[in-house]
Amino acid sequence: MPTLKFKGKQHIYAHHLTVLYRPLEPDETGSCNPTNTPATKDGNTTTT
């Protein structure tokens, strides 16, 4: 199987280890789909 070889490959490969983990939290104020909006039968939300 062919592989790519380039300078700094190991640094880029291990980059995910340096990124801080933070769980995603929903923000209802900036949501495009608020929880109180009814959904149509095709899954899209309606706006009034």
N, CA, C and O atoms as a printed pandas DataFrame, in Angstrom:
     atom_number atom_name residue_name chain_id  residue_number  x_coord  y_coord  z_coord
0              1         N          MET        A               1    0.838   -1.171    0.000
1              2        CA          MET        A               1    0.000    0.000    0.000
2              3         C          MET        A               1    0.890    1.243    0.000
3              4         O          MET        A               1    1.798    1.343    0.825
4              5         N          PRO        A               2    0.649    2.186   -0.904
5              6        CA          PRO        A               2    1.472    3.388   -0.942
6              7         C          PRO        A               2    1.226    4.290    0.265
7              8         O          PRO        A               2    0.111    4.354    0.782
8              9         N          THR        A               3    2.259    4.977    0.705
9             10        CA          THR        A               3    2.143    5.906    1.818
10            11         C          THR        A               3    2.780    7.234    1.440
11            12         O          THR        A               3    3.674    7.284    0.595
12            13         N          LEU        A               4    2.326    8.291    2.059
13            14        CA          LEU        A               4    2.925    9.606    1.857
14            15         C          LEU        A               4    4.008    9.830    2.897
15            16         O          LEU        A               4    3.813    9.546    4.078
16            17         N          LYS        A               5    5.138   10.336    2.460
17            18        CA          LYS        A               5    6.230   10.668    3.367
18            19         C          LYS        A               5    6.564   12.128    3.182
19            20         O          LYS        A               5    6.840   12.572    2.067
20            21         N          PHE        A               6    6.540   12.880    4.274
21            22        CA          PHE        A               6    6.895   14.287    4.204
22            23         C          PHE        A               6    7.444   14.730    5.549
23            24         O          PHE        A               6    7.198   14.100    6.578
24            25         N          LYS        A               7    8.190   15.822    5.523
25            26        CA          LYS        A               7    8.819   16.348    6.717
26            27         C          LYS        A               7    7.748   16.832    7.696
27            28         O          LYS        A               7    6.856   17.583    7.304
28            29         N          GLY        A               8    7.820   16.422    8.939
29            30        CA          GLY        A               8    6.866   16.835    9.956
30            31         C          GLY        A               8    5.615   15.973   10.038
31            32         O          GLY        A               8    4.664   16.339   10.729
32            33         N          LYS        A               9    5.594   14.849    9.356
33            34        CA          LYS        A               9    4.405   13.992    9.333
34            35         C          LYS        A               9    4.046   13.500   10.733
35            36         O          LYS        A               9    2.865   13.484   11.081
36            37         N          GLN        A              10    5.004   13.106   11.531
37            38        CA          GLN        A              10    4.715   12.614   12.876
38            39         C          GLN        A              10    4.111   13.707   13.751
39            40         O          GLN        A              10    3.238   13.433   14.574
40            41         N          HIS        A              11    4.572   14.946   13.575
41            42        CA          HIS        A              11    4.018   16.059   14.352
42            43         C          HIS        A              11    2.542   16.269   13.993
43            44         O          HIS        A              11    1.707   16.459   14.878
44            45         N          ILE        A              12    2.232   16.236   12.727
45            46        CA          ILE        A              12    0.849   16.415   12.286
46            47         C          ILE        A              12   -0.006   15.220   12.713
47            48         O          ILE        A              12   -1.153   15.397   13.123
48            49         N          TYR        A              13    0.533   14.032   12.622
49            50        CA          TYR        A              13   -0.202   12.823   12.999
50            51         C          TYR        A              13   -0.569   12.840   14.483
51            52         O          TYR        A              13   -1.637   12.356   14.856
52            53         N          ALA        A              14    0.306   13.391   15.339
53            54        CA          ALA        A              14    0.078   13.413   16.776
54            55         C          ALA        A              14   -0.574   14.711   17.247
55            56         O          ALA        A              14   -0.708   14.918   18.453
56            57         N          HIS        A              15   -0.982   15.585   16.336
57            58        CA          HIS        A              15   -1.554   16.881   16.707
58            59         C          HIS        A              15   -2.818   16.734   17.552
59            60         O          HIS        A              15   -3.055   17.543   18.449
60            61         N          HIS        A              16   -3.630   15.715   17.280
61            62        CA          HIS        A              16   -4.871   15.542   18.043
62            63         C          HIS        A              16   -4.616   15.305   19.527
63            64         O          HIS        A              16   -5.519   15.502   20.339
64            65         N          LEU        A              17   -3.444   14.900   19.889
65            66        CA          LEU        A              17   -3.130   14.674   21.295
66            67         C          LEU        A              17   -2.927   15.988   22.047
67            68         O          LEU        A              17   -3.062   16.020   23.270
68            69         N          THR        A              18   -2.606   17.073   21.336
69            70        CA          THR        A              18   -2.363   18.349   21.982
70            71         C          THR        A              18   -3.614   19.225   22.067
71            72         O          THR        A              18   -3.627   20.213   22.801
72            73         N          VAL        A              19   -4.661   18.871   21.322
73            74        CA          VAL        A              19   -5.884   19.663   21.331
74            75         C          VAL        A              19   -6.687   19.323   22.581
75            76         O          VAL        A              19   -6.931   18.153   22.873
76            77         N          LEU        A              20   -7.094   20.352   23.313
77            78        CA          LEU        A              20   -7.852   20.128   24.540
78            79         C          LEU        A              20   -9.248   19.595   24.232
79            80         O          LEU        A              20   -9.902   20.041   23.289
80            81         N          TYR        A              21   -9.690   18.642   25.034
81            82        CA          TYR        A              21  -11.021   18.059   24.876
82            83         C          TYR        A              21  -12.020   18.887   25.658
83            84         O          TYR        A              21  -11.794   19.219   26.821
84            85         N          ARG        A              22  -13.110   19.214   25.019
85            86        CA          ARG        A              22  -14.179   19.935   25.695
86            87         C          ARG        A              22  -15.499   19.437   25.119
87            88         O          ARG        A              22  -15.697   19.496   23.905
88            89         N          PRO        A              23  -16.406   18.950   25.962
89            90        CA          PRO        A              23  -17.665   18.432   25.431
90            91         C          PRO        A              23  -18.529   19.551   24.849
91            92         O          PRO        A              23  -18.505   20.686   25.326
92            93         N          LEU        A              24  -19.287   19.212   23.816
93            94        CA          LEU        A              24  -20.188   20.179   23.206
94            95         C          LEU        A              24  -21.428   20.334   24.058
95            96         O          LEU        A              24  -21.993   19.351   24.539
96            97         N          GLU        A              25  -21.848   21.571   24.241
97            98        CA          GLU        A              25  -23.046   21.850   25.017
98            99         C          GLU        A              25  -24.013   22.635   24.140
99           100         O          GLU        A              25  -23.616   23.629   23.532
100          101         N          PRO        A              26  -25.273   22.213   24.060
101          102        CA          PRO        A              26  -26.231   22.940   23.221
102          103         C          PRO        A              26  -26.514   24.331   23.767
103          104         O          PRO        A              26  -26.593   24.529   24.979
104          105         N          ASP        A              27  -26.664   25.288   22.865
105          106        CA          ASP        A              27  -26.973   26.667   23.223
106          107         C          ASP        A              27  -28.296   27.025   22.550
107          108         O          ASP        A              27  -28.334   27.289   21.348
108          109         N          GLU        A              28  -29.359   27.031   23.314
109          110        CA          GLU        A              28  -30.683   27.277   22.755
110          111         C          GLU        A              28  -30.829   28.684   22.187
111          112         O          GLU        A              28  -31.655   28.901   21.300
112          113         N          THR        A              29  -30.044   29.648   22.676
113          114        CA          THR        A              29  -30.175   31.014   22.175
114          115         C          THR        A              29  -29.636   31.143   20.756
115          116         O          THR        A              29  -30.091   32.008   20.007
116          117         N          GLY        A              30  -28.703   30.327   20.379
117          118        CA          GLY        A              30  -28.131   30.393   19.041
118          119         C          GLY        A              30  -28.545   29.242   18.160
119          120         O          GLY        A              30  -27.955   29.027   17.102
120          121         N          SER        A              31  -29.551   28.496   18.578
121          122        CA          SER        A              31  -29.965   27.312   17.851
122          123         C          SER        A              31  -30.830   27.667   16.649
123          124         O          SER        A              31  -31.644   28.589   16.712
124          125         N          CYS        A              32  -30.651   26.938   15.563
125          126        CA          CYS        A              32  -31.510   27.089   14.383
126          127         C          CYS        A              32  -32.754   26.232   14.518
127          128         O          CYS        A              32  -33.696   26.381   13.740
128          129         N          ASN        A              33  -32.771   25.348   15.481
129          130        CA          ASN        A              33  -33.888   24.445   15.692
130          131         C          ASN        A              33  -34.234   24.420   17.181
131          132         O          ASN        A              33  -33.866   23.478   17.882
132          133         N          PRO        A              34  -34.940   25.449   17.674
133          134        CA          PRO        A              34  -35.298   25.470   19.090
134          135         C          PRO        A              34  -36.177   24.270   19.456
135          136         O          PRO        A              34  -36.896   23.733   18.613
136          137         N          THR        A              35  -36.106   23.864   20.713
137          138        CA          THR        A              35  -36.852   22.677   21.139
138          139         C          THR        A              35  -38.352   22.899   21.149
139          140         O          THR        A              35  -39.103   21.925   21.095
140          141         N          ASN        A              36  -38.823   24.136   21.216
141          142        CA          ASN        A              36  -40.259   24.361   21.250
142          143         C          ASN        A              36  -40.869   24.550   19.859
143          144         O          ASN        A              36  -42.059   24.847   19.747
144          145         N          THR        A              37  -40.075   24.383   18.801
145          146        CA          THR        A              37  -40.593   24.502   17.445
146          147         C          THR        A              37  -41.116   23.143   16.987
147          148         O          THR        A              37  -40.382   22.157   17.046
148          149         N          PRO        A              38  -42.373   23.066   16.530
149          150        CA          PRO        A              38  -42.901   21.782   16.067
150          151         C          PRO        A              38  -42.270   21.373   14.740
151          152         O          PRO        A              38  -41.976   22.219   13.895
152          153         N          ALA        A              39  -42.069   20.095   14.570
153          154        CA          ALA        A              39  -41.491   19.579   13.335
154          155         C          ALA        A              39  -42.605   19.085   12.422
155          156         O          ALA        A              39  -43.631   18.594   12.893
156          157         N          THR        A              40  -42.402   19.216   11.121
157          158        CA          THR        A              40  -43.363   18.708   10.159
158          159         C          THR        A              40  -43.126   17.227    9.959
159          160         O          THR        A              40  -42.185   16.663   10.517
160          161         N          LYS        A              41  -43.980   16.587    9.160
161          162        CA          LYS        A              41  -43.837   15.136    9.000
162          163         C          LYS        A              41  -42.565   14.740    8.263
163          164         O          LYS        A              41  -42.129   13.594    8.377
164          165         N          ASP        A              42  -41.951   15.667    7.501
165          166        CA          ASP        A              42  -40.709   15.338    6.827
166          167         C          ASP        A              42  -39.474   15.660    7.673
167          168         O          ASP        A              42  -38.349   15.486    7.205
168          169         N          GLY        A              43  -39.669   16.128    8.916
169          170        CA          GLY        A              43  -38.566   16.367    9.825
170          171         C          GLY        A              43  -38.091   17.800    9.855
171          172         O          GLY        A              43  -37.286   18.162   10.714
172          173         N          ASN        A              44  -38.575   18.639    8.926
173          174        CA          ASN        A              44  -38.178   20.045    8.926
174          175         C          ASN        A              44  -39.041   20.814    9.921
175          176         O          ASN        A              44  -40.168   20.421   10.225
176          177         N          THR        A              45  -38.495   21.904   10.414
177          178        CA          THR        A              45  -39.248   22.717   11.357
178          179         C          THR        A              45  -39.980   23.824   10.632
179          180         O          THR        A              45  -39.572   24.255    9.553
180          181         N          THR        A              46  -41.049   24.275   11.227
181          182        CA          THR        A              46  -41.830   25.372   10.642
182          183         C          THR        A              46  -41.525   26.646   11.391
183          184         O          THR        A              46  -41.235   26.618   12.587
184          185         N          THR        A              47  -41.588   27.768   10.692
185          186        CA          THR        A              47  -41.396   29.062   11.338
186          187         C          THR        A              47  -42.657   29.891   11.157
187          188         O          THR        A              47  -43.349   29.768   10.146
188          189         N          THR        A              48  -42.951   30.728   12.129
189          190        CA          THR        A              48  -44.145   31.563   12.037
190          191         C          THR        A              48  -43.766   33.015   12.031
191          192         O          THR        A              48  -44.638   33.881   11.959
